[in-house]
Amino acid sequence: MKGKYHIVVQNNKLRYEFDIRRNITIIRGDSATGKTKLISLLEQAASLGESSGVEVLCERPCRTLGGSDWNLVLPNIHEQILFVDEENKFVKSQDFATAVKASDNYFVIVTREDLPNLPYSVEEIYGIHTSGKYHDLKRTYNELYHIYSTEVFGSMEKPETVVVEDSNSGYEFFSAICDKNGIVCVSAEGKSNLKTAMDKLGSESALVIADGAAIGPEMNELYQMMCHKPKVKCHLPESFEWLVLKSGIIDGKMIQDILEHPEDFIESRKYFSWERFFTALLVEHTRDSYLQYSK
């Protein structure tokens, strides 16, 4: 399954409206923020149909996934948008992560906890914002917003230290640039070690570079740390391979079309995260050339 989908879930009192474009979308937030009500409306629509008074508008079928038999139900569902509530304990299991990887569905997961078994993007972590747009109709309007403030993201003119997520080609590239500019470059040797690497930073200015396409499970801890370290910024491109493709080194209109609307080209069942797609794309378009890429 691929593509971007606009979803509206509403009754005469509530309206939720949002877009999703990846195989995994996370909705976070405290109690009484509307997360559970969204799941409830979808369940009502599924069990009662039109008599529920709930309208679900989307190009793809939207339904909830839950219960002890979820693993028996899921293999029979194809190319749908599945909403999963955090009350289902299987959400944190490796079995669920394995099932998501093999599925051709999109998953919208409502949870307050990090899910380290799933490679979700920092761009697809949302909260629910309530506005008065429909007050005249006595309806509450709910829309999604990005959880993490852009204040901790970006770049800086010349940091004293650069912390890179990986230890392969990305680290080699940034290390070479840092050496030329008198900047210390450190590899965290994996996204799960980023917090430890940041803990070791003193008072110096630092730029943390990591793959945004799969950093979601670690983002909560990193964000909290950066809020207390104003001299540390975070740059989260989709992946190092995405940066190479975006640079224009590899010419071609098809590459640019893909980069503008990746969701239209990335088959979720084949690529668990967008990082894997961009790696495959770069390898394919540099094969048998002097630019041949390898991790």
N, C-alpha and C positions, 0 to 999 in steps of 0.2 A: 504494500500500500504506500502511496506517495501523494503529495499535494498538500495544499493549505485549505482548511475548512472553517467556514463561519458557522457558529452554533448559537442558536437562540432557544432558551428554555424559559417558558413563562406560563403564568396563570393570571387571574384577575388582580392579584396582589403583588406578585413578584415577577421580575424579568432579569434573566442572566443573558448576557451577550458577549461573546469573545471568539477569538480565532485560535486555532492550533495548527502547527505545521511540522511537528516531529512525532516520532513514534512514542516518546515519553514526555508528558507535561506534568509538572508538579504544582498543586495548589496548596499553599500553606496559610497559616493564620491561627490565632487563638480561638477559643470557644466564642460562640455568638457572632461570628463574622460571616456566616452564611454558607459555609462549606457543606455542612451536613444537610442543610435545606436543599441545596442543589441536588445532592444524591437522592433525597427523599422525593423530589419532584420527578426525577427520572424513573424511580421505582413505581410511583403512582401512574405515570404515563404508560409504563410497560404492563402493569397488572390490570388497570381499569380502562385503558384506551381513551376514547373521546369523553367518556363519562367522568374521567378524572378532572377534567377542566384544565389539564396541562397540555401545552402545545410545545412540541420539540421540532425545531426547524434546522435541517442540515442536509447536505447532499448525501451523506452516509448515515446509516442507522446508528443511533446512539443508545446505549443500554448500560446497565450496571453489571459488574461481575463480583460475586461474593459467595459466601457459604462454604461448607466443608467439601463440596463436590466441584469446586471451581476448576480443578485440574482435569476433570472429566468433561466439563462443559466447554472450556476454552478451545480445545482442538477442533470443535465443530463450528466455531465462529470465525468468519473470514471477512476481512476488509470492513470492519466496523470500528466505531469509536467507543471504547470501553472505559467506564468510570469505576474506580475502585476506591472504597473508603478505608481509612486507616483502622477501623474497627476489625477489619479482616486481618488476622495475625499473619497470614501467609505473605502479606505484602513485603515483609522484611526477610523472607526466606530465599535461599539460593534456588530452590525449586521454582519459585515464581520468576526470578531473574532469568533462569534457563528457559522457561516457557515464553517469556516476553521476547527473548532473543530469537526464538523459532517461529514467532507469530507474525502474521501479515496484518495485524490490527494496530490501531493507535491506542495508547493508554493514557488516561487522565487520572492521576493518583492524588487523592486528597489525604495529606499527611502533615503532621507537625514535626515528624522525625526525619533525620537524614537516612537515605537508603543506599548504603555503600555498595550493594550488589548491582546497582543499576547505573549505567553511564549516561546521566542526563545532563543537559546543557544548562549553564548559568542563565542563558537567555530564556529558558522555559520554566522558570520558577516564579510563580505568581502569588499574589494575595488577592482578596476580593474587596473592591472599593464600592461603597454604597453612595449613590448620589440622589438628588431630588429631581432628576430629569423628568420623571413621570408623576410628580406630585399632583398635578392637575387631574390625573386619572386615578389618583389614590393608589398608585402602584410604586413600589420601590425598585429602583433600577440598580443592578449590580454588574460591574465590569471588572476585568482582571487588570492588575498593574504589576510591573516588575518589582520584586521584593527589594533588591539590592540597589542602593543609591549609587549614581554614577560618580559621586565625589571621590570614592576610593579607587576608581578606575582611571586609566589614561596613561600618560607618559610624563617624563620630566626631562629637562634640558640635558643634564649629565648626572645621573645617579652615581653614588660612590660604589654601590654594589648592585649587581644584577643576579637574581636567583632564577634559574631556569628549571622547569619541571623535569625534563628528561635528561638522559645521559648519552643520547645518540646524536643523530644529525643536527637536531635543533641546538643542542648544547655546543656542538662543534662550531656551528655558525655564529652563535652569539658570543662564544668564547673568543673567536678570532676577532670579532668587531671590538669587544671589550679590551683585548690586548693592545690593539692599535690606539685606543683612546685612554689608556691608563685606568681602566675600570676593573674592579674585581668581579669575576664571574664564577658563580657557584652552581653546581648541579644538585638538585634535591633528590635525584635518582628515583623519581616516581611521585605522582600527585599525592599519595598518602603520606609522604614525608615532607610536604611543603610547610606544614605547621612547625615541625621540628627545625627546619632550616630557617624559618622566620624567627623562631625563638632565639636562635643564636645571633641574630642581628643586634648590634648595639644601638647607638643613637644616630648612626649614619643614614643618609638617604638611600633608599633601595627601590628597585623596580623588580617586581615578581612577574615572570612571564610563564603562562601555563595554557594548556589547551582548554578553551572555553566550552568545547563541544561535550566534554565529559567531566568537568570539574564540579558539577552540581552538588554531589554528596559531601564534598569537602568545603563548599563555599561558606557555609554558616560559620564554621570555626575561623576560616580565613578572614571573613568580613568583620567578625568581632575583634579579631586581633588588629586589623588595619584601622579600625575606628579608634584604637588606643595608640596607634603608631602613625601619627600624621605625616611622617616623612617617608612612609612606605606606600607605594602605589602599586596597583595591579593591572597588568595588560593581558587581556584574555581573548586573543584571536581564536577562531575555530580550532586551528591547529597550526603547526609549523608548515605542513604541506599546503594548507590554505594560504598562508602568507606567501609562499613561493609562487603559487598559482596567481594570486592577487597582484603580485609585483609586475606582471607583464612580461617576464622573462620568456615564458612560453606563449607564443602568439596564437591567435585563432579566435574567431567569433564564438565558436561553440563553448570554449572555456569561459568567456565573459558572460555568455547567456546562463551557463550553469551557476556561476558565482552570484549573479543577480537574483536568481530564483532557485536555490539548491533543492528546496522542497519538492519541486516538480520533477526532479531527476533521481532522487535518492530513494530507492526501494527499501522500506523499513525491514523487511524480512531478510534481506541480503546484508544490510549494514546496520549493526546494532547501534552505532553512533556515527555522526557525520564525519568524525575524524577518520574513521576507516574508509569512508567513501573518498575523501580528498586524497588520502594516501594512494588508494588504488588508481584514482584519476591521474595523479602526478606520475606514478610509475608507468602507466599505460602511455601517456603522451610524451614521455622522454625515453622510452625503450629504444635501444639500438641507435642512440644518438650520443653526441659528446656531453649532453646534459643528463644522461641516464641517472635516475635517482634510486637510492636505496636507503632504507632506514639506518 
